[in-house]
Amino acid sequence: MRTLATGLLLASACLTGALAQAQPKIGVLMLHGKSPGSNNDPNMGRLKPVLESAGMLVLFPDMPWSRGRYLDGSWDGAMAEIAAHVKTLRSQGATAIVIAGHSMGSPAAMGFAARGGDVQALVLLAPGHVPARYYAFQQNTAVRESVDEARKLVAAGKGDSRERFYDINQGKQQAVVTSAKDYLSYFDPASEADMGVSAPRIPAATPVLTVVGDEDGISKYARAYFVDKLPANPKSQYLEVKANHLSTPVVAGEAVVQWIKAAVH
């Protein structure tokens, strides 16, 4: 009997170990919004412990569009930084990668996936930064004029010239000191930084959760702008929550955890 009991215990332990190995160790790379956003943002930051308490590995780095780095280098450089952070998660034992972006972090996550980057699912929280709309609407004249000026500088062979350009974030205009080439990599409506451009290029096998607050301006046009351009995936979901642009990550925390668990296996 003792031998039988011992055998059963060993079999149970082996089964438990096999099941544990079968479960993916999910690594989540969190990408904050643009200046004045950073990895010290209290809104996006409150999502980190929620993910960690669900057993996920989480990185929340300072990115080139943060308050302290705005804008540091080109879009290509930002994609390289994302790739490096993903490698860090892999080195820590992550067997599946999710990129969760807030505001500007959303198009960055999409751009990385559209390039075939190592990511198995995307979470887009209060997506922001919309070059096509910045350029098309009259109230964003300063951004449109900056794009035009940057294009002229590049055409004249002065693409590396650092100049003062402009951005608009949640209705507030702010200066951007960077090179014309780097500015266009983030602001040209035809660039990969525009969600409408990158959405159809995301691999169909990559599920996407889009979460938009009902008080966020993008709630009025997100579907037509980029969501409906995403390749069909049965695990993809569009979720509207009662929140504004800043509070969306906090409000959606538990829903994000449940979706990730269902989408990544």
C-alpha positions as a Python dict, from the first residue, in 0.01 Angstrom:
ca = {
    (1, 'M'): (0, 0, 0),
    (2, 'R'): (285, 232, 91),
    (3, 'T'): (447, 164, -247),
    (4, 'L'): (119, 230, -427),
    (5, 'A'): (63, 557, -237),
    (6, 'T'): (416, 669, -316),
    (7, 'G'): (360, 592, -683),
    (8, 'L'): (38, 787, -689),
    (9, 'L'): (204, 1087, -527),
    (10, 'L'): (486, 1078, -781),
    (11, 'A'): (238, 1051, -1068),
    (12, 'S'): (37, 1341, -928),
    (13, 'A'): (351, 1552, -892),
    (14, 'C'): (454, 1473, -1250),
    (15, 'L'): (108, 1564, -1378),
    (16, 'T'): (109, 1890, -1184),
    (17, 'G'): (453, 1972, -1321),
    (18, 'A'): (346, 1894, -1675),
    (19, 'L'): (39, 2114, -1643),
    (20, 'A'): (249, 2396, -1502),
    (21, 'Q'): (489, 2368, -1793),
    (22, 'A'): (197, 2368, -2036),
    (23, 'Q'): (75, 2703, -1903),
    (24, 'P'): (251, 2997, -2071),
    (25, 'K'): (451, 3240, -1861),
    (26, 'I'): (312, 3564, -1994),
    (27, 'G'): (542, 3863, -2023),
    (28, 'V'): (377, 4202, -2058),
    (29, 'L'): (560, 4508, -2191),
    (30, 'M'): (372, 4821, -2085),
    (31, 'L'): (416, 5132, -2300),
    (32, 'H'): (314, 5467, -2153),
    (33, 'G'): (163, 5765, -2335),
    (34, 'K'): (355, 6058, -2480),
    (35, 'S'): (478, 6364, -2293),
    (36, 'P'): (376, 6451, -2027),
    (37, 'G'): (342, 6073, -1993),
    (38, 'S'): (624, 5852, -1865),
    (39, 'N'): (678, 5525, -1683),
    (40, 'N'): (596, 5717, -1364),
    (41, 'D'): (243, 5781, -1488),
    (42, 'P'): (11, 5699, -1194),
    (43, 'N'): (-272, 5598, -1425),
    (44, 'M'): (-92, 5341, -1643),
    (45, 'G'): (133, 5254, -1350),
    (46, 'R'): (-157, 5121, -1146),
    (47, 'L'): (-209, 4849, -1406),
    (48, 'K'): (133, 4698, -1336),
    (49, 'P'): (54, 4540, -995),
    (50, 'V'): (-277, 4411, -1131),
    (51, 'L'): (-92, 4219, -1403),
    (52, 'E'): (179, 4102, -1162),
    (53, 'S'): (-76, 3973, -913),
    (54, 'A'): (-213, 3759, -1196),
    (55, 'G'): (128, 3593, -1226),
    (56, 'M'): (257, 3787, -1526),
    (57, 'L'): (609, 3922, -1578),
    (58, 'V'): (587, 4297, -1638),
    (59, 'L'): (825, 4563, -1769),
    (60, 'F'): (728, 4932, -1769),
    (61, 'P'): (1023, 5123, -1923),
    (62, 'D'): (1073, 5490, -2002),
    (63, 'M'): (1025, 5530, -2379),
    (64, 'P'): (1151, 5791, -2631),
    (65, 'W'): (822, 5983, -2622),
    (66, 'S'): (821, 6036, -2244),
    (67, 'R'): (829, 6372, -2068),
    (68, 'G'): (1203, 6346, -2015),
    (69, 'R'): (1295, 6222, -2365),
    (70, 'Y'): (1043, 6384, -2599),
    (71, 'L'): (1130, 6316, -2882),
    (72, 'D'): (1443, 6104, -2857),
    (73, 'G'): (1541, 5970, -3197),
    (74, 'S'): (1328, 5813, -3468),
    (75, 'W'): (1037, 5571, -3479),
    (76, 'D'): (1285, 5302, -3592),
    (77, 'G'): (1483, 5366, -3277),
    (78, 'A'): (1172, 5327, -3065),
    (79, 'M'): (1095, 4994, -3233),
    (80, 'A'): (1449, 4879, -3153),
    (81, 'E'): (1398, 4970, -2787),
    (82, 'I'): (1075, 4770, -2779),
    (83, 'A'): (1258, 4470, -2927),
    (84, 'A'): (1525, 4497, -2657),
    (85, 'H'): (1263, 4505, -2380),
    (86, 'V'): (1090, 4201, -2530),
    (87, 'K'): (1423, 4017, -2524),
    (88, 'T'): (1456, 4105, -2156),
    (89, 'L'): (1115, 3951, -2083),
    (90, 'R'): (1217, 3640, -2277),
    (91, 'S'): (1539, 3617, -2075),
    (92, 'Q'): (1331, 3630, -1756),
    (93, 'G'): (1133, 3326, -1866),
    (94, 'A'): (840, 3466, -2062),
    (95, 'T'): (705, 3213, -2309),
    (96, 'A'): (447, 3452, -2458),
    (97, 'I'): (467, 3828, -2507),
    (98, 'V'): (187, 4082, -2476),
    (99, 'I'): (242, 4452, -2543),
    (100, 'A'): (1, 4681, -2361),
    (101, 'G'): (13, 5042, -2476),
    (102, 'H'): (-163, 5350, -2346),
    (103, 'S'): (-224, 5647, -2578),
    (104, 'M'): (97, 5684, -2787),
    (105, 'G'): (200, 5343, -2656),
    (106, 'S'): (-83, 5193, -2863),
    (107, 'P'): (44, 5290, -3211),
    (108, 'A'): (394, 5193, -3096),
    (109, 'A'): (268, 4846, -3000),
    (110, 'M'): (86, 4819, -3332),
    (111, 'G'): (392, 4931, -3527),
    (112, 'F'): (608, 4667, -3361),
    (113, 'A'): (354, 4394, -3442),
    (114, 'A'): (312, 4521, -3798),
    (115, 'R'): (687, 4475, -3849),
    (116, 'G'): (661, 4111, -3747),
    (117, 'G'): (800, 4172, -3400),
    (118, 'D'): (800, 3908, -3127),
    (119, 'V'): (456, 3965, -2975),
    (120, 'Q'): (162, 3728, -2938),
    (121, 'A'): (-113, 3975, -2840),
    (122, 'L'): (-176, 4350, -2819),
    (123, 'V'): (-370, 4554, -2563),
    (124, 'L'): (-452, 4907, -2679),
    (125, 'L'): (-571, 5129, -2394),
    (126, 'A'): (-719, 5468, -2482),
    (127, 'P'): (-527, 5470, -2814),
    (128, 'G'): (-386, 5811, -2901),
    (129, 'H'): (-158, 5994, -3145),
    (130, 'V'): (-341, 6021, -3476),
    (131, 'P'): (-124, 6185, -3748),
    (132, 'A'): (-385, 6150, -4023),
    (133, 'R'): (-640, 6342, -3817),
    (134, 'Y'): (-386, 6593, -3689),
    (135, 'Y'): (-311, 6676, -4049),
    (136, 'A'): (-670, 6678, -4174),
    (137, 'F'): (-856, 6895, -3922),
    (138, 'Q'): (-841, 7272, -3911),
    (139, 'Q'): (-793, 7294, -3533),
    (140, 'N'): (-460, 7114, -3573),
    (141, 'T'): (-306, 7374, -3805),
    (142, 'A'): (18, 7394, -3605),
    (143, 'V'): (84, 7022, -3651),
    (144, 'R'): (-5, 7031, -4019),
    (145, 'E'): (230, 7324, -4077),
    (146, 'S'): (506, 7141, -3889),
    (147, 'V'): (462, 6833, -4109),
    (148, 'D'): (479, 7053, -4421),
    (149, 'E'): (793, 7226, -4294),
    (150, 'A'): (961, 6896, -4205),
    (151, 'R'): (884, 6761, -4552),
    (152, 'K'): (1042, 7069, -4712),
    (153, 'L'): (1356, 7033, -4501),
    (154, 'V'): (1393, 6666, -4595),
    (155, 'A'): (1339, 6746, -4964),
    (156, 'A'): (1609, 7014, -4939),
    (157, 'G'): (1857, 6769, -4792),
    (158, 'K'): (1822, 6911, -4440),
    (159, 'G'): (1649, 6616, -4280),
    (160, 'D'): (1900, 6600, -3995),
    (161, 'S'): (1847, 6965, -3902),
    (162, 'R'): (1703, 6997, -3551),
    (163, 'E'): (1414, 7241, -3546),
    (164, 'R'): (1116, 7336, -3333),
    (165, 'F'): (802, 7157, -3450),
    (166, 'Y'): (463, 7115, -3284),
    (167, 'D'): (241, 6844, -3148),
    (168, 'I'): (-102, 6840, -2989),
    (169, 'N'): (-192, 6609, -2701),
    (170, 'Q'): (-545, 6596, -2561),
    (171, 'G'): (-612, 6941, -2705),
    (172, 'K'): (-292, 7097, -2567),
    (173, 'Q'): (-24, 7219, -2808),
    (174, 'Q'): (339, 7148, -2721),
    (175, 'A'): (673, 7210, -2887),
    (176, 'V'): (889, 6925, -3017),
    (177, 'V'): (1259, 6988, -3077),
    (178, 'T'): (1397, 6714, -3302),
    (179, 'S'): (1525, 6656, -3654),
    (180, 'A'): (1292, 6686, -3951),
    (181, 'K'): (1340, 6317, -4039),
    (182, 'D'): (1268, 6200, -3686),
    (183, 'Y'): (965, 6426, -3656),
    (184, 'L'): (817, 6286, -3978),
    (185, 'S'): (876, 5930, -3860),
    (186, 'Y'): (626, 6003, -3582),
    (187, 'F'): (395, 6259, -3745),
    (188, 'D'): (370, 6199, -4119),
    (189, 'P'): (15, 6071, -4189),
    (190, 'A'): (165, 5807, -4417),
    (191, 'S'): (403, 5683, -4147),
    (192, 'E'): (379, 5362, -3949),
    (193, 'A'): (307, 5577, -3641),
    (194, 'D'): (-45, 5628, -3773),
    (195, 'M'): (-275, 5353, -3646),
    (196, 'G'): (-478, 5353, -3966),
    (197, 'V'): (-160, 5268, -4159),
    (198, 'S'): (-31, 4995, -3929),
    (199, 'A'): (-364, 4825, -3842),
    (200, 'P'): (-405, 4618, -4162),
    (201, 'R'): (-39, 4512, -4146),
    (202, 'I'): (-69, 4340, -3809),
    (203, 'P'): (-51, 3960, -3852),
    (204, 'A'): (-395, 3799, -3851),
    (205, 'A'): (-276, 3553, -3586),
    (206, 'T'): (-219, 3839, -3338),
    (207, 'P'): (-533, 3912, -3132),
    (208, 'V'): (-596, 4273, -3030),
    (209, 'L'): (-792, 4411, -2735),
    (210, 'T'): (-891, 4775, -2788),
    (211, 'V'): (-1025, 4957, -2481),
    (212, 'V'): (-1173, 5305, -2517),
    (213, 'G'): (-1326, 5526, -2250),
    (214, 'D'): (-1672, 5665, -2320),
    (215, 'E'): (-1542, 6014, -2228),
    (216, 'D'): (-1242, 5990, -2462),
    (217, 'G'): (-1270, 6176, -2792),
    (218, 'I'): (-1143, 5880, -2992),
    (219, 'S'): (-1452, 5682, -2891),
    (220, 'K'): (-1635, 5866, -3169),
    (221, 'Y'): (-1411, 5747, -3449),
    (222, 'A'): (-1182, 5464, -3331),
    (223, 'R'): (-1364, 5190, -3521),
    (224, 'A'): (-1356, 5364, -3859),
    (225, 'Y'): (-1008, 5504, -3802),
    (226, 'F'): (-824, 5179, -3730),
    (227, 'V'): (-1019, 4909, -3542),
    (228, 'D'): (-1219, 4798, -3845),
    (229, 'K'): (-893, 4779, -4043),
    (230, 'L'): (-745, 4514, -3814),
    (231, 'P'): (-728, 4163, -3964),
    (232, 'A'): (-1013, 3944, -3839),
    (233, 'N'): (-925, 3736, -3533),
    (234, 'P'): (-1186, 3556, -3320),
    (235, 'K'): (-1003, 3656, -3001),
    (236, 'S'): (-988, 4027, -3082),
    (237, 'Q'): (-1226, 4249, -2889),
    (238, 'Y'): (-1340, 4611, -2877),
    (239, 'L'): (-1439, 4723, -2528),
    (240, 'E'): (-1584, 5057, -2419),
    (241, 'V'): (-1558, 5144, -2051),
    (242, 'K'): (-1680, 5432, -1838),
    (243, 'A'): (-1359, 5633, -1824),
    (244, 'N'): (-1167, 5921, -1976),
    (245, 'H'): (-837, 5908, -2163),
    (246, 'L'): (-622, 5892, -1850),
    (247, 'S'): (-833, 5664, -1632),
    (248, 'T'): (-896, 5393, -1892),
    (249, 'P'): (-599, 5169, -1789),
    (250, 'V'): (-712, 5168, -1426),
    (251, 'V'): (-1079, 5106, -1499),
    (252, 'A'): (-1003, 4829, -1749),
    (253, 'G'): (-743, 4646, -1537),
    (254, 'E'): (-934, 4330, -1447),
    (255, 'A'): (-1089, 4304, -1793),
    (256, 'V'): (-738, 4325, -1942),
    (257, 'V'): (-616, 4040, -1721),
    (258, 'Q'): (-909, 3816, -1814),
    (259, 'W'): (-869, 3889, -2184),
    (260, 'I'): (-495, 3819, -2182),
    (261, 'K'): (-549, 3486, -2007),
    (262, 'A'): (-808, 3385, -2266),
    (263, 'A'): (-616, 3516, -2566),
    (264, 'V'): (-270, 3379, -2487),
    (265, 'H'): (-231, 3005, -2436),
}
